[in-house]
């Protein structure tokens, strides 16, 4: 039986092959970081040493391909700058993922002098209404999170010596696969006058550019391209830069499929007219 080229049994293996080729063959592409990504990088660079940065890791493994590279790049930059990084999540499926990312970066040889509870801490998952939890964090971080992800008491951690609430945080970055940025912007950044940025999936980017233009956030890192931009700024090629060639191949393939589909449609219509 002849299988048409438009059958999923043909398209899916072609797409899988293109992705595999893109990941196996390392082709260096010129990457010019977008202004919205540069803004996040530069803001972190100018923060004084010891400043607290809050990272909300609000995504699960389904969005990991896009959001993990940028999250690890931001954690890495913060530790490089001797900033204090506080992580947490509103996504139950992202709790372990957030801990793994913090541990992956902190375990790098150049960060051997960084200590959990002193230079960084991952607080884990916090259930409840987002607006109420963020408001509680704005009043008292330690009562909102009496323990970190590994059940160690936060009250005795040096990192919280000068950071008692969101009012003492110098930057909030929500790395999100859903709608949590809205709650963070309204009840966190705007309410407590804390500068904010957002990292998101590519599909969420267009909606959040409105927040950027309204100056509710000062930077936006969107999708795998945003992650590649960030890695380029750090001069360290990681999963973001590594995935760019594969993504480009898929985009080219989609354009070719669209062209082929349109050609097939008009050829079919022409044949029908001739038969008529």
C-alpha positions as CSV (number, residue, x, y, z in Angstrom):
1,X,0.0,0.0,0.0
2,X,1.3,3.4,-1.0
3,X,1.7,5.9,1.9
4,X,1.2,9.6,0.9
5,X,3.9,12.0,1.8
6,X,1.5,13.9,4.0
7,X,0.7,10.9,6.2
8,X,1.9,11.2,9.9
9,X,3.8,7.9,9.4
10,X,6.0,9.9,7.0
11,X,6.1,13.3,8.7
12,X,6.8,12.1,12.2
13,X,9.9,10.1,11.3
14,X,11.2,13.0,9.2
15,X,10.8,15.4,12.1
16,X,12.5,13.0,14.5
17,X,15.3,12.5,12.1
18,X,15.8,16.3,11.7
19,X,15.9,16.8,15.5
20,X,18.4,13.9,15.9
21,X,20.6,15.4,13.1
22,X,20.4,18.9,14.7
23,X,21.5,17.6,18.1
24,X,24.2,15.3,16.8
25,X,25.7,17.7,14.3
26,X,27.1,20.8,16.0
27,X,26.7,23.7,13.6
28,X,27.6,27.1,15.1
29,X,25.0,29.7,14.2
30,X,25.5,33.5,14.7
31,X,23.4,34.5,17.7
32,X,22.6,38.2,18.4
33,X,21.0,38.4,21.9
34,X,17.7,40.2,22.0
35,X,17.4,43.4,24.0
36,X,14.8,41.9,26.4
37,X,17.4,39.2,27.3
38,X,20.3,41.6,27.5
39,X,18.2,43.6,30.0
40,X,18.0,40.7,32.4
41,X,21.6,39.8,32.1
42,X,22.8,43.4,32.6
43,X,20.5,44.0,35.5
44,X,21.9,41.0,37.4
45,X,25.5,42.1,36.5
46,X,25.1,45.5,38.2
47,X,23.5,44.2,41.4
48,X,25.8,44.7,44.5
49,X,27.5,41.5,45.9
50,X,25.3,39.8,48.5
51,X,22.0,41.1,46.9
52,X,19.2,38.6,47.1
53,X,17.6,37.3,43.9
54,X,14.4,35.3,44.0
55,X,13.9,32.6,41.3
56,X,10.4,31.1,41.0
57,X,10.9,27.9,39.1
58,X,7.2,27.5,38.0
59,X,7.4,24.8,35.4
60,X,7.4,21.0,35.2
61,X,9.4,18.5,33.0
62,X,7.1,19.1,30.0
63,X,8.6,22.6,29.6
64,X,12.1,21.6,30.7
65,X,13.7,21.7,27.2
66,X,13.0,25.4,26.9
67,X,13.2,26.6,30.5
68,X,15.9,24.5,32.2
69,X,18.8,26.0,30.1
70,X,17.8,29.6,30.9
71,X,17.2,28.7,34.6
72,X,20.6,27.1,35.1
73,X,22.3,30.0,33.2
74,X,20.7,32.6,35.5
75,X,21.6,30.6,38.7
76,X,25.2,30.3,37.3
77,X,25.4,34.1,36.7
78,X,24.0,34.9,40.1
79,X,26.6,32.7,41.9
80,X,29.4,34.1,39.7
81,X,28.3,37.6,40.9
82,X,28.3,36.5,44.5
83,X,24.6,37.1,44.8
84,X,22.3,35.2,47.2
85,X,19.9,33.0,45.2
86,X,16.6,32.0,46.8
87,X,14.5,29.4,44.8
88,X,11.0,28.2,45.2
89,X,8.0,26.9,43.1
90,X,4.3,26.9,42.9
91,X,4.3,23.8,40.7
92,X,4.2,20.5,42.6
93,X,5.7,18.6,39.6
94,X,8.5,21.1,39.4
95,X,9.7,20.8,43.0
96,X,12.3,18.1,42.4
97,X,13.2,19.6,39.1
98,X,14.0,23.0,40.8
99,X,16.2,21.2,43.3
100,X,18.1,19.3,40.6
101,X,18.9,22.5,38.7
102,X,20.2,24.3,41.8
103,X,22.3,21.2,42.7
104,X,23.6,20.8,39.1
105,X,25.0,24.4,39.0
106,X,26.2,24.4,42.7
107,X,28.1,21.1,42.1
108,X,30.3,22.7,39.4
109,X,33.9,22.7,40.5
110,X,34.2,26.5,40.3
111,X,31.4,26.9,42.8
112,X,32.9,24.6,45.5
113,X,33.1,27.6,47.9
114,X,29.3,28.2,47.6
115,X,27.3,26.7,50.4
116,X,23.6,25.8,50.7
117,X,21.9,28.0,53.2
118,X,24.6,30.7,53.0
119,X,24.9,31.5,49.3
120,X,21.8,29.9,47.9
121,X,18.8,28.0,49.1
122,X,16.0,26.1,47.4
123,X,12.8,26.3,49.4
124,X,10.7,23.9,47.3
125,X,7.0,23.8,46.6
126,X,4.5,26.0,48.4
127,X,0.8,25.1,48.0
128,X,-2.0,27.6,48.3
129,X,-3.5,30.6,46.6
130,X,-0.8,32.4,44.7
131,X,-1.8,35.9,45.7
132,X,-2.0,34.9,49.4
133,X,1.4,33.1,49.4
134,X,3.2,35.9,47.6
135,X,1.6,38.4,50.0
136,X,2.8,36.3,53.0
137,X,6.3,36.2,51.5
138,X,6.1,40.0,51.2
139,X,5.5,40.2,55.0
140,X,7.7,37.3,56.2
141,X,9.7,34.8,54.2
142,X,10.6,32.6,57.2
143,X,7.1,32.1,58.4
144,X,6.0,31.3,54.8
145,X,8.9,28.8,54.4
146,X,9.9,27.6,57.9
147,X,11.9,24.8,56.2
148,X,13.7,24.4,52.9
149,X,13.2,21.6,50.4
150,X,15.4,19.3,52.4
151,X,13.5,20.1,55.6
152,X,16.3,22.2,57.1
153,X,15.1,25.1,59.2
154,X,15.4,28.4,57.4
155,X,15.5,30.5,60.6
156,X,19.1,29.6,61.2
157,X,20.4,30.1,57.6
158,X,22.9,32.9,57.1
159,X,21.2,33.7,53.7
160,X,18.2,35.0,55.6
161,X,20.1,37.2,58.0
162,X,19.3,40.3,56.0
163,X,16.5,38.9,53.9
164,X,13.3,38.7,55.9
165,X,10.7,39.3,53.2
166,X,10.3,40.2,49.5
167,X,10.9,43.8,50.5
168,X,14.6,42.8,51.0
169,X,14.8,41.1,47.6
170,X,16.6,43.0,44.9
171,X,15.2,41.1,41.9
172,X,12.4,38.6,41.2
173,X,12.6,36.3,38.2
174,X,9.6,34.0,37.4
175,X,10.6,31.1,35.1
176,X,7.2,30.0,34.1
177,X,5.3,27.6,31.8
178,X,1.9,28.9,32.8
179,X,0.1,32.0,34.2
180,X,2.1,32.5,37.4
181,X,3.9,35.6,36.0
182,X,0.7,37.6,36.3
183,X,0.4,36.9,40.1
184,X,4.1,37.6,40.7
185,X,3.9,40.9,38.8
186,X,0.7,42.1,40.6
187,X,1.2,40.8,44.1
188,X,5.1,40.7,44.2
189,X,6.8,43.1,41.9
190,X,4.2,45.9,41.8
191,X,3.1,45.6,45.4
192,X,6.5,45.6,47.0
193,X,8.3,47.7,44.4
194,X,10.7,44.9,43.5
195,X,12.1,44.9,39.9
196,X,11.0,41.8,38.0
197,X,11.8,39.7,34.9
198,X,10.2,36.7,33.4
199,X,11.5,33.6,31.6
200,X,8.9,31.7,29.7
201,X,8.1,29.2,26.9
202,X,8.1,30.6,23.4
203,X,4.4,30.3,23.1
204,X,3.9,32.5,26.1
205,X,6.3,35.2,25.0
206,X,3.9,37.3,22.9
207,X,1.5,37.8,25.8
208,X,4.3,38.9,28.2
209,X,5.8,41.4,25.8
210,X,2.8,43.6,26.8
211,X,4.1,43.5,30.4
212,X,7.5,44.5,29.1
213,X,6.2,47.5,27.2
214,X,4.2,48.6,30.2
215,X,7.4,48.5,32.3
216,X,5.9,45.9,34.7
217,X,8.9,43.7,34.0
218,X,12.3,45.0,32.9
219,X,13.3,41.9,30.9
220,X,12.0,38.8,29.2
221,X,13.8,35.5,28.2
222,X,11.5,33.6,25.9
223,X,11.9,30.0,24.7
224,X,14.9,28.1,23.6
225,X,16.1,31.1,21.6
226,X,16.0,33.2,24.8
227,X,18.1,30.6,26.6
228,X,20.6,30.5,23.7
229,X,20.8,34.3,23.9
230,X,21.5,34.1,27.6
231,X,24.2,31.5,27.2
232,X,25.8,33.6,24.5
233,X,25.9,36.6,26.9
234,X,27.6,34.3,29.5
235,X,30.0,33.1,26.8
236,X,29.1,29.5,27.7
237,X,27.4,27.3,25.1
238,X,25.0,24.9,26.8
239,X,21.7,23.2,26.0
240,X,20.2,26.5,24.7
241,X,22.9,27.1,22.1
242,X,23.1,23.4,21.4
243,X,19.4,23.2,20.5
244,X,19.4,26.1,18.1
245,X,20.5,24.1,15.0
246,X,17.9,21.4,15.6
247,X,15.2,24.1,16.1
248,X,16.3,25.8,12.8
249,X,16.0,22.5,10.9
250,X,12.5,21.9,12.2
251,X,11.5,25.5,11.2
252,X,12.9,24.9,7.7
253,X,11.0,21.6,7.5
254,X,7.7,23.2,8.6
255,X,8.1,25.8,5.8
256,X,8.8,23.1,3.2
257,X,5.7,21.1,4.4
258,X,3.6,24.3,4.1
259,X,4.8,25.0,0.6
260,X,4.4,21.3,-0.4
261,X,0.8,21.3,1.0
262,X,-0.2,24.4,-0.9
263,X,1.3,23.1,-4.1
264,X,-0.5,19.8,-3.7
265,X,-3.8,21.6,-3.0
266,X,-3.6,23.8,-6.1
267,X,-2.5,20.9,-8.3
268,X,-5.4,18.9,-7.0
269,X,-7.9,21.7,-7.7
270,X,-6.5,22.1,-11.3
271,X,-7.0,18.3,-11.9
272,X,-10.6,18.5,-10.7
273,X,-11.3,21.4,-13.1
274,X,-9.9,19.4,-16.0
275,X,-12.0,16.4,-15.1
276,X,-15.0,18.6,-14.9
